[in-house]
Amino acid sequence: MSVKPHILLFSSLALVCALAMLPLSERAGAFGFGKKTPDSRQEITLSFAPVVKKTAPAVVNVYSRKVVQQRRSIFLDDPFFRRFFGGDSLGMPRRKVQRSLGSGVIVDPSGIVVTNDHVIKDGQQIKVSLSDGREYDAGIILRDKKTDLVVLGIKGGGATFAHVQLGDSDAIEVGDLVLAIGNPFGVGQTVTSGIISAVARARSSISDYQFFIQTDAAINPGNSGGGLIDMKGRLIGINTAIYTRSGGSNGIGFAIPSNMVRTVVESAKTGKVVRRPWLGAMVQKVTPAIANSLGMAKPSGVLVGEVYPGGPSDRAGVRRSDIIVSVGGRAINSPQALNYRIATGHMGKSLPLELLRRGRRISTKLVLAPAPEIPPRQETRLSGEHPLNGALVANLSPALSEELSLKDSFRQGVVVLEVPPNSEAGRIRLQRGDIILEVNRLKIGSVDVLRRILNEEDYSWAISVQRGDQVLRTVVGG
């Protein structure tokens, strides 16, 4: 069927006339663009200012100061040079001040501040500077190196401070608008805007819990510890790190999710150490090869390799070779995501768990509980005529393995907790976290066994320790 040209022309003219009668703000929608053009000054001048005014007073600068002793001369230890030149001229140990600068966020009107642990750098003196210029001393309430978070308390004499409410970081989505507020390069409080680029990024070099919000909002040195804010003025993350080749922002920044921050803050308010729920199972990522061998259409979930007898997973009915596909209704696609979901749960509560076992879906509940300290750690300072003299050791347990961030939380044996630098153990370069495997070819299963072997007189000592994925051996004497 053909249509005459003059009919098409008439229809087009009618459409143009009809559109001309519509308000400007509705014309774009009439064309199907789905966008509304601004038709008022208020809409043209849309701004983040209301969100900034609401939250900026709660974002602070954090200053850390540490005094260290530094010697001026390598000859100071030699009595001859000290006597000949005089101690003062050689330079007795002089004091050097190390400073660091970062940002923080007040999350409670009483003056509770959250920042990154790496911001304070073992500072002996910590100060907090508010956006209005007021400055206060601050003290550490709780330090959690596993998450790279520290909770500070402002010494404000009962003052009430502006604060930001913690939002739900699980509710954010890729593409949501966010603001990053902090003090980059020490230039003063600065606000940058961007979007959520990803919600479950793993960055192993930042903290034990490799689960971060990624944003393209500019984050630069000094922003660490500052706030990642949503459009309702809630804190959804603590800015922690950037991916950069130049030292400046390349649009890839990482923030610790607010739900992890909430766990640490709640522990600080109760005055306790952070005790997190424990899975009680060792898992690994489901690779394409594993998925193919199990007859799965695509890789998903995490594969259970081992289950701790009597632990939370065991009590929930999880078995070796099961695939955990979701926790609390949220899909799990990596060990990092699983660890995060467990760690941000509440002790004693139960989480719905979805398993895949030989192609069959199984639903169960995981009751969250801490890692057990079995056997008791029995901390012991070793002494005597042997190469481990001075080391502080303890029996390994799941709880202690978690505390030391050891990969294998099921391992038993003896672990090193502390090594004085001038001790015999320090001279053979023993380190915190080393697991003593053997002494003179005898397996070390407990502190009592280790002490008994070391108390036997011997002139030669063959010692094997595990450090990370390496087994190190040394022979002393003989």
TIPA-178238 format. One line per field, with one value per residue (C-alpha): residue in three letters; x, y, z. Coordinates in pm, 1 decimal. Layout:
TIPA-178238
rest	ALA; ...
x	X; ...
y	Y; ...
z	Z; ...
end
This chain:
TIPA-178238
rest	MET; SER; VAL; LYS; PRO; HIS; ILE; LEU; LEU; PHE; SER; SER; LEU; ALA; LEU; VAL; CYS; ALA; LEU; ALA; MET; LEU; PRO; LEU; SER; GLU; ARG; ALA; GLY; ALA; PHE; GLY; PHE; GLY; LYS; LYS; THR; PRO; ASP; SER; ARG; GLN; GLU; ILE; THR; LEU; SER; PHE; ALA; PRO; VAL; VAL; LYS; LYS; THR; ALA; PRO; ALA; VAL; VAL; ASN; VAL; TYR; SER; ARG; LYS; VAL; VAL; GLN; GLN; ARG; ARG; SER; ILE; PHE; LEU; ASP; ASP; PRO; PHE; PHE; ARG; ARG; PHE; PHE; GLY; GLY; ASP; SER; LEU; GLY; MET; PRO; ARG; ARG; LYS; VAL; GLN; ARG; SER; LEU; GLY; SER; GLY; VAL; ILE; VAL; ASP; PRO; SER; GLY; ILE; VAL; VAL; THR; ASN; ASP; HIS; VAL; ILE; LYS; ASP; GLY; GLN; GLN; ILE; LYS; VAL; SER; LEU; SER; ASP; GLY; ARG; GLU; TYR; ASP; ALA; GLY; ILE; ILE; LEU; ARG; ASP; LYS; LYS; THR; ASP; LEU; VAL; VAL; LEU; GLY; ILE; LYS; GLY; GLY; GLY; ALA; THR; PHE; ALA; HIS; VAL; GLN; LEU; GLY; ASP; SER; ASP; ALA; ILE; GLU; VAL; GLY; ASP; LEU; VAL; LEU; ALA; ILE; GLY; ASN; PRO; PHE; GLY; VAL; GLY; GLN; THR; VAL; THR; SER; GLY; ILE; ILE; SER; ALA; VAL; ALA; ARG; ALA; ARG; SER; SER; ILE; SER; ASP; TYR; GLN; PHE; PHE; ILE; GLN; THR; ASP; ALA; ALA; ILE; ASN; PRO; GLY; ASN; SER; GLY; GLY; GLY; LEU; ILE; ASP; MET; LYS; GLY; ARG; LEU; ILE; GLY; ILE; ASN; THR; ALA; ILE; TYR; THR; ARG; SER; GLY; GLY; SER; ASN; GLY; ILE; GLY; PHE; ALA; ILE; PRO; SER; ASN; MET; VAL; ARG; THR; VAL; VAL; GLU; SER; ALA; LYS; THR; GLY; LYS; VAL; VAL; ARG; ARG; PRO; TRP; LEU; GLY; ALA; MET; VAL; GLN; LYS; VAL; THR; PRO; ALA; ILE; ALA; ASN; SER; LEU; GLY; MET; ALA; LYS; PRO; SER; GLY; VAL; LEU; VAL; GLY; GLU; VAL; TYR; PRO; GLY; GLY; PRO; SER; ASP; ARG; ALA; GLY; VAL; ARG; ARG; SER; ASP; ILE; ILE; VAL; SER; VAL; GLY; GLY; ARG; ALA; ILE; ASN; SER; PRO; GLN; ALA; LEU; ASN; TYR; ARG; ILE; ALA; THR; GLY; HIS; MET; GLY; LYS; SER; LEU; PRO; LEU; GLU; LEU; LEU; ARG; ARG; GLY; ARG; ARG; ILE; SER; THR; LYS; LEU; VAL; LEU; ALA; PRO; ALA; PRO; GLU; ILE; PRO; PRO; ARG; GLN; GLU; THR; ARG; LEU; SER; GLY; GLU; HIS; PRO; LEU; ASN; GLY; ALA; LEU; VAL; ALA; ASN; LEU; SER; PRO; ALA; LEU; SER; GLU; GLU; LEU; SER; LEU; LYS; ASP; SER; PHE; ARG; GLN; GLY; VAL; VAL; VAL; LEU; GLU; VAL; PRO; PRO; ASN; SER; GLU; ALA; GLY; ARG; ILE; ARG; LEU; GLN; ARG; GLY; ASP; ILE; ILE; LEU; GLU; VAL; ASN; ARG; LEU; LYS; ILE; GLY; SER; VAL; ASP; VAL; LEU; ARG; ARG; ILE; LEU; ASN; GLU; GLU; ASP; TYR; SER; TRP; ALA; ILE; SER; VAL; GLN; ARG; GLY; ASP; GLN; VAL; LEU; ARG; THR; VAL; VAL; GLY; GLY
x	0.0; 138.7; 91.3; 66.9; 340.7; 95.5; -71.0; 269.5; 345.2; 11.9; 66.8; 412.6; 285.4; 8.6; 263.6; 488.0; 196.2; 84.4; 433.9; 465.6; 166.9; 334.7; 546.6; 920.2; 975.0; 745.3; 874.7; 1173.3; 946.5; 712.0; 999.5; 1065.0; 1398.2; 1283.7; 1459.0; 1303.0; 1459.8; 1473.8; 1192.7; 1278.7; 1580.3; 1556.2; 1593.8; 1881.1; 2074.3; 2040.9; 2329.4; 2495.6; 2513.2; 2233.0; 2405.0; 2741.9; 2599.4; 2446.6; 2753.8; 3069.5; 3074.7; 3109.6; 3416.7; 3735.9; 4109.3; 4314.5; 4672.4; 4909.0; 5242.8; 5513.3; 5853.1; 6134.6; 6498.7; 6753.2; 7128.7; 7353.4; 7664.5; 7749.0; 8048.6; 7832.4; 7845.0; 8226.5; 8352.9; 8683.9; 8519.6; 8264.5; 8540.2; 8771.3; 8513.2; 8264.1; 7917.4; 7749.7; 7970.8; 7904.9; 7540.0; 7358.3; 7025.9; 6818.9; 6443.8; 6272.3; 5901.8; 5708.3; 5372.8; 5087.1; 4769.9; 4440.0; 4066.1; 3799.1; 3422.2; 3226.9; 2959.8; 2821.7; 2735.5; 2957.3; 3260.6; 3330.7; 3546.3; 3621.1; 3934.2; 4188.0; 4439.6; 4718.4; 4636.4; 4750.6; 5062.9; 5113.4; 5087.6; 5157.8; 4964.4; 4645.1; 4450.7; 4121.1; 4043.3; 3681.5; 3564.6; 3493.4; 3854.0; 3809.1; 4080.0; 4069.4; 4293.1; 4174.3; 4245.0; 4218.9; 3909.3; 3949.5; 4196.8; 4115.6; 4406.4; 4216.5; 3987.9; 4237.3; 3995.2; 4046.4; 3784.6; 3888.5; 3724.3; 3735.2; 3829.6; 3574.5; 3466.3; 3108.4; 3056.0; 2805.2; 2937.1; 2781.9; 2777.4; 2682.0; 2448.9; 2573.9; 2387.7; 2333.7; 2619.0; 2432.2; 2155.8; 2377.6; 2397.3; 2644.9; 2568.9; 2448.0; 2576.8; 2817.8; 3035.9; 3385.7; 3472.0; 3818.0; 4139.8; 4351.6; 4714.8; 4638.9; 4482.4; 4166.6; 3828.4; 3740.8; 3432.3; 3438.8; 3152.5; 3120.2; 2932.6; 2957.9; 3171.2; 3153.6; 3030.8; 3250.2; 3606.7; 3885.9; 4213.5; 4431.3; 4697.8; 4456.8; 4311.6; 4221.5; 3862.4; 3900.5; 3558.1; 3540.7; 3317.6; 3480.6; 3410.1; 3534.2; 3492.6; 3840.0; 4028.0; 4382.4; 4647.7; 4497.6; 4147.4; 4213.9; 3966.1; 3723.2; 3360.6; 3189.6; 2841.8; 2519.1; 2260.5; 2063.3; 2364.4; 2446.3; 2790.5; 2819.9; 3197.5; 3531.8; 3767.2; 4078.1; 4290.3; 4330.6; 4469.2; 4723.6; 5040.5; 5110.3; 5032.1; 4714.5; 4358.0; 4298.1; 3929.6; 3964.3; 3915.0; 3820.7; 3612.5; 3542.5; 3165.6; 2967.3; 2829.9; 3183.8; 3241.4; 2925.4; 3061.6; 3379.4; 3195.4; 2949.0; 3239.7; 3405.7; 3088.9; 3072.1; 3439.7; 3523.0; 3762.8; 3613.8; 3488.0; 3360.9; 3159.7; 3354.1; 3253.2; 3432.5; 3506.8; 3782.5; 3660.3; 3794.3; 3663.9; 3474.4; 3683.1; 3555.5; 3745.3; 3583.2; 3241.2; 3286.4; 3393.5; 3083.4; 2849.1; 2762.7; 2643.5; 2868.6; 3108.3; 2926.4; 2951.2; 3247.9; 3360.6; 3393.3; 3724.4; 3721.4; 3479.7; 3589.4; 3430.6; 3168.8; 3203.4; 2920.4; 2928.6; 2937.4; 2634.9; 2454.5; 2504.1; 2765.8; 2978.6; 3301.1; 3253.4; 2933.9; 2905.9; 2784.1; 2584.5; 2422.8; 2430.3; 2149.5; 1981.5; 2285.0; 2474.6; 2829.6; 3088.5; 3418.6; 3573.6; 3613.3; 3241.4; 3161.4; 3402.6; 3251.1; 2894.5; 2990.7; 3207.5; 2933.5; 2672.5; 2562.3; 2693.2; 2427.0; 2198.2; 2131.7; 2183.3; 1998.3; 2246.7; 2193.1; 2404.6; 2448.2; 2519.7; 2547.7; 2321.9; 2057.2; 1970.4; 1977.1; 1858.4; 1988.3; 2071.1; 2414.3; 2418.5; 2695.1; 2951.3; 3311.6; 3611.2; 3688.6; 4008.5; 4076.4; 4333.7; 4395.5; 4674.8; 4901.5; 5124.2; 5480.0; 5803.0; 6079.8; 6403.9; 6718.5; 7031.0; 6875.1; 6813.8; 6447.8; 6530.0; 6318.2; 6037.3; 5676.8; 5486.7; 5135.9; 4924.7; 4746.3; 4365.7; 4106.9; 4061.1; 4434.7; 4471.8; 4196.7; 4362.4; 4694.5; 4529.8; 4676.2; 4541.5; 4483.4; 4259.8; 4242.6; 4614.2; 4742.2; 5085.0; 5286.2; 5298.9; 5535.9; 5363.8; 5656.8; 6032.9; 6248.4; 6505.8; 6809.7; 6708.7; 6849.2; 6524.8; 6571.1; 6921.2; 6791.4; 6527.7; 6222.4; 5908.0; 5558.9; 5326.7; 5593.7; 5468.1; 5732.1; 5707.2; 6008.5; 6303.9; 6577.6; 6339.3; 6079.4; 5732.0; 5604.6; 5239.0; 5209.6; 5391.1; 5457.5; 5621.8; 5836.7; 5954.0; 6041.4; 6253.4; 6427.7; 6512.8; 6713.2; 7081.5; 7210.4; 7488.9; 7313.0; 6964.3; 6781.5; 6468.5; 6191.2; 5924.0; 5643.8; 5615.0; 5323.4; 5353.4; 5723.4; 5895.8; 6224.7; 6499.5; 6802.6; 7076.2; 7237.2; 7558.1; 7705.7
y	0.0; 345.7; 673.7; 999.3; 1260.7; 1542.9; 1331.0; 1273.8; 1647.1; 1734.1; 1483.2; 1621.1; 1979.2; 1873.7; 1703.0; 2010.4; 2236.2; 2001.4; 1991.1; 2368.6; 2397.2; 2175.1; 2327.6; 2317.4; 2070.8; 1811.8; 1825.1; 1597.2; 1333.1; 1362.3; 1270.3; 961.7; 1079.9; 1006.0; 1317.0; 1630.4; 1963.3; 2217.7; 2472.5; 2673.6; 2840.5; 2601.9; 2301.2; 2455.1; 2521.2; 2175.6; 2138.2; 1907.6; 2202.3; 2082.5; 1745.6; 1912.0; 2155.7; 1863.7; 1639.6; 1852.3; 1969.0; 1604.0; 1542.0; 1634.4; 1650.2; 1403.2; 1489.9; 1233.1; 1311.7; 1070.4; 1149.2; 906.3; 894.5; 931.7; 910.1; 1150.4; 934.1; 568.2; 614.9; 678.7; 315.3; 314.7; 421.9; 550.6; 794.1; 897.1; 980.4; 1143.7; 1363.0; 1390.4; 1250.9; 1580.0; 1656.0; 1313.3; 1377.4; 1203.0; 1056.8; 1343.9; 1367.0; 1360.9; 1431.2; 1221.3; 1361.3; 1226.4; 1387.9; 1236.0; 1272.1; 1128.2; 1123.6; 1192.6; 921.5; 1000.7; 1334.1; 1240.7; 1282.5; 931.4; 958.5; 684.6; 701.6; 467.6; 293.2; 383.1; 753.5; 769.3; 553.2; 462.3; 830.5; 928.4; 1253.7; 1275.0; 1591.9; 1642.2; 1967.6; 2052.2; 2232.6; 2548.3; 2565.8; 2418.4; 2173.8; 1896.0; 1624.8; 1272.3; 927.8; 579.3; 388.3; 84.0; -18.3; -281.9; -347.1; -622.4; -362.9; -72.9; 116.8; 300.2; 461.1; 782.4; 974.1; 1354.6; 1497.4; 1775.6; 1816.9; 1705.4; 1898.3; 1779.1; 1744.0; 1739.7; 1383.8; 1170.9; 874.1; 538.7; 424.0; 72.4; -0.9; -310.4; -85.2; 109.2; 24.8; 79.4; 419.1; 586.5; 940.1; 991.2; 1262.2; 1215.6; 1463.1; 1493.1; 1693.6; 1600.5; 1712.4; 1914.4; 2198.4; 2203.3; 2037.8; 1942.8; 1786.7; 1578.4; 1400.9; 1080.3; 755.3; 407.8; 213.5; -127.2; -262.0; -565.4; -493.7; -705.5; -528.7; -768.9; -511.6; -289.4; -508.4; -864.0; -812.9; -762.4; -617.4; -251.6; 5.0; 147.8; 504.5; 749.6; 1045.5; 1200.1; 1066.2; 1193.5; 1159.6; 1304.6; 1183.1; 858.4; 824.9; 1072.1; 1003.0; 859.5; 1014.0; 922.9; 1170.7; 1147.4; 1261.7; 920.7; 768.5; 464.1; 421.3; 534.6; 636.1; 423.4; 385.4; 468.0; 289.4; 522.6; 535.6; 902.5; 944.8; 1138.8; 1035.4; 834.4; 786.7; 452.6; 488.2; 237.2; 278.0; 44.3; -26.8; 135.4; -199.6; -305.7; 33.5; -18.2; -346.8; -174.8; 129.8; -87.5; -280.8; 47.1; 170.9; -142.5; -109.1; -453.1; -587.2; -667.2; -1025.3; -1138.3; -1444.3; -1738.1; -1954.8; -2269.0; -2381.9; -2338.6; -2233.9; -2146.9; -1966.2; -2173.3; -2145.3; -2229.9; -2559.5; -2648.2; -2545.1; -2765.2; -3064.3; -3023.6; -2989.6; -2626.6; -2402.3; -2117.7; -2046.4; -1923.0; -1957.5; -2086.7; -2445.8; -2587.4; -2768.1; -2848.8; -2811.6; -2764.1; -3034.4; -2883.9; -2536.8; -2315.8; -2463.4; -2819.0; -2749.8; -2598.3; -2919.7; -2788.1; -3066.9; -3089.8; -3028.6; -2828.3; -2500.3; -2201.2; -1989.1; -1730.9; -1599.3; -1392.7; -1384.8; -1231.9; -1412.7; -1523.0; -1538.4; -1515.1; -1608.3; -1235.3; -1174.0; -1470.0; -1352.3; -1003.3; -1130.6; -1343.4; -1076.3; -811.7; -1041.7; -1021.1; -1279.1; -1527.5; -1446.8; -1690.3; -1630.0; -1818.8; -2028.5; -2169.9; -2468.4; -2664.6; -3034.1; -3267.3; -3040.8; -3018.1; -2694.2; -2711.0; -2438.8; -2418.0; -2162.3; -2066.1; -1958.3; -1700.0; -1776.7; -1678.3; -1895.3; -2124.8; -2096.1; -2468.9; -2553.5; -2262.7; -2042.0; -2086.6; -1788.2; -1866.6; -1666.0; -1911.3; -1895.7; -2102.9; -2190.5; -2236.3; -2034.6; -1959.3; -1782.1; -1467.3; -1558.1; -1539.3; -1840.1; -1986.0; -2283.8; -2231.5; -2233.2; -2112.5; -1795.8; -1719.6; -1799.2; -1547.3; -1292.0; -1333.1; -1343.6; -1683.5; -1843.7; -2184.8; -2135.1; -2510.6; -2561.5; -2683.2; -2631.7; -2346.1; -1991.0; -1703.9; -1395.4; -1168.3; -1157.9; -904.5; -765.5; -833.0; -1184.8; -1514.2; -1568.6; -1226.3; -1314.2; -1606.4; -1366.5; -1535.5; -1327.7; -1281.7; -1528.2; -1792.5; -2143.4; -2368.3; -2700.6; -2900.2; -2876.7; -3134.9; -3329.3; -3363.5; -3237.4; -2953.3; -2998.9; -2781.1; -2534.4; -2809.4; -3028.4; -2737.9; -2652.5; -3013.6; -3044.3; -2709.8; -2803.2; -3101.2; -3011.5; -2999.5; -2829.9; -2820.2; -2705.1; -2772.7; -2558.2; -2554.1; -2283.1; -2197.4; -1835.7; -1776.4; -2030.4; -2097.0; -2347.7; -2206.5; -2415.0; -2310.5; -2488.1; -2321.5; -2458.2; -2798.5
z	0.0; -90.6; 95.5; -97.0; -22.5; 52.8; 325.1; 493.1; 475.4; 635.0; 916.7; 988.2; 1003.8; 1241.5; 1469.6; 1476.0; 1565.0; 1842.2; 1993.7; 1977.9; 2208.9; 2475.2; 2758.0; 2689.3; 2976.7; 2811.7; 2454.4; 2512.2; 2659.3; 2362.7; 2132.3; 2347.0; 2485.2; 2841.0; 2976.3; 3116.1; 3029.6; 3314.8; 3306.5; 3617.3; 3775.0; 4069.7; 3842.1; 3648.3; 3968.9; 4123.6; 4369.2; 4621.5; 4862.6; 5096.2; 5143.2; 5199.1; 5456.7; 5642.8; 5651.8; 5616.8; 5983.5; 6087.3; 5867.9; 6052.2; 6002.1; 6204.2; 6298.8; 6445.7; 6608.9; 6721.9; 6874.6; 6790.0; 6893.7; 6614.6; 6646.6; 6460.4; 6439.0; 6383.0; 6617.7; 6921.1; 7033.7; 7038.6; 7385.9; 7239.4; 6996.2; 7255.2; 7505.7; 7249.8; 7077.9; 7360.2; 7359.7; 7278.2; 6979.0; 6833.9; 6884.5; 7160.1; 7047.4; 6917.3; 6898.8; 6564.3; 6523.5; 6274.1; 6164.9; 5959.4; 5831.6; 5732.4; 5771.1; 5996.8; 6045.2; 6364.3; 6390.9; 6737.0; 6904.9; 7200.0; 6973.3; 6844.9; 6532.4; 6278.8; 6066.4; 5909.3; 6128.6; 5887.1; 5934.3; 6295.1; 6243.4; 6610.1; 6696.0; 7055.4; 7024.0; 6819.6; 6745.1; 6568.7; 6386.5; 6305.6; 5992.5; 6197.2; 6319.6; 6667.5; 6767.5; 7027.7; 7163.7; 7091.6; 7230.6; 7085.1; 7197.8; 6975.8; 6710.5; 6450.5; 6218.5; 6039.9; 5881.4; 5890.8; 6115.0; 6441.4; 6666.0; 6841.5; 7122.4; 7119.8; 7457.2; 7440.9; 7800.8; 7745.0; 7422.5; 7163.1; 6809.5; 6464.2; 6336.2; 6035.5; 6056.1; 5931.0; 5621.0; 5488.7; 5248.3; 5122.4; 4986.8; 4745.4; 4376.2; 4097.6; 3945.4; 4267.6; 4319.1; 4610.2; 4765.5; 4906.2; 5182.4; 5334.9; 5350.0; 5045.9; 5052.6; 5366.7; 5164.3; 5377.5; 5365.2; 5008.5; 4848.5; 4529.7; 4356.8; 4158.8; 4137.0; 4281.6; 4032.2; 4204.7; 4537.4; 4602.4; 4498.8; 4649.9; 4735.9; 4935.9; 5025.3; 5219.7; 5494.1; 5588.5; 5473.1; 5100.3; 5026.8; 4925.3; 4761.8; 4450.1; 4342.1; 4081.3; 4318.3; 4341.6; 4645.9; 4704.0; 4978.2; 5295.8; 5207.3; 5394.6; 5679.0; 5521.8; 5443.0; 5138.5; 5159.0; 4977.8; 4854.7; 5179.0; 5379.5; 5527.5; 5566.9; 5341.5; 5353.8; 5494.7; 5213.2; 5244.0; 4932.3; 4566.4; 4264.4; 4113.3; 3908.1; 3966.7; 4336.7; 4257.2; 4184.2; 3867.3; 3937.5; 4117.1; 4490.3; 4758.1; 5072.3; 5364.2; 5362.5; 5643.2; 5760.3; 5847.2; 6010.8; 6219.3; 6358.8; 6480.7; 6621.9; 6815.2; 6965.9; 7065.4; 7236.5; 7450.2; 7539.7; 7405.6; 7147.7; 6808.6; 6813.0; 6478.0; 6384.2; 6245.4; 5950.8; 6067.3; 5712.4; 5457.4; 5114.1; 4771.2; 4465.1; 4209.1; 3893.1; 3542.4; 3562.8; 3898.3; 3770.7; 3462.1; 3672.4; 3891.4; 3595.5; 3670.8; 3388.8; 3509.5; 3799.0; 4109.2; 4485.5; 4686.0; 4725.2; 5078.6; 5121.5; 5491.6; 5783.4; 6144.5; 6363.8; 6593.0; 6437.2; 6304.4; 5952.5; 6086.6; 6307.7; 6006.6; 5811.8; 5567.9; 5422.9; 5230.2; 4853.9; 4913.2; 4726.6; 4927.4; 4681.6; 4910.5; 5267.2; 5413.0; 5073.8; 4901.7; 4628.3; 4709.8; 4432.6; 4618.9; 4954.5; 5024.9; 4984.0; 5211.6; 5481.8; 5467.9; 5504.4; 5803.4; 5967.6; 5951.6; 6104.9; 6466.7; 6710.5; 6816.6; 6523.8; 6238.8; 5868.2; 5593.0; 5397.0; 5048.6; 4945.1; 4626.0; 4686.5; 4387.5; 4188.5; 4461.2; 4644.4; 5024.1; 5260.4; 5616.4; 5884.6; 6010.8; 6376.1; 6412.6; 6683.4; 6755.8; 6679.4; 6975.3; 7175.4; 7191.8; 7313.2; 7557.4; 7426.8; 7733.3; 7653.1; 7763.1; 7757.9; 7665.8; 7862.3; 7885.4; 7690.8; 7347.7; 7026.7; 7110.2; 7434.8; 7481.2; 7240.4; 7358.7; 7223.1; 7252.0; 7150.2; 6822.1; 6818.2; 6565.9; 6775.8; 6784.3; 6413.4; 6337.6; 6565.1; 6383.4; 6038.4; 5958.7; 5642.7; 5799.3; 6101.8; 6164.9; 6219.9; 6556.1; 6706.1; 6854.5; 6720.6; 6799.0; 6944.0; 7025.4; 6967.6; 7157.5; 6908.2; 7130.2; 7235.0; 7111.8; 6918.7; 6760.3; 6645.0; 6439.2; 6297.4; 6437.6; 6371.6; 6509.5; 6337.2; 6274.5; 6347.0; 6504.5; 6322.6; 6445.3; 6680.7; 6625.8; 6396.5; 6670.9; 6583.5; 6801.2; 6892.2; 7202.6; 7424.3; 7679.7; 7415.4; 7296.1; 7647.2; 7720.2; 7405.3; 7463.1; 7821.6; 7702.1; 7689.9; 7337.3; 7144.8; 6809.7; 6724.9; 6397.4; 6386.4; 6124.6; 6112.8; 5875.5; 5767.6; 5537.2; 5256.6; 5319.5; 5546.6; 5679.7; 5839.0; 6036.7; 6230.3; 6530.1; 6686.6; 6615.3
end
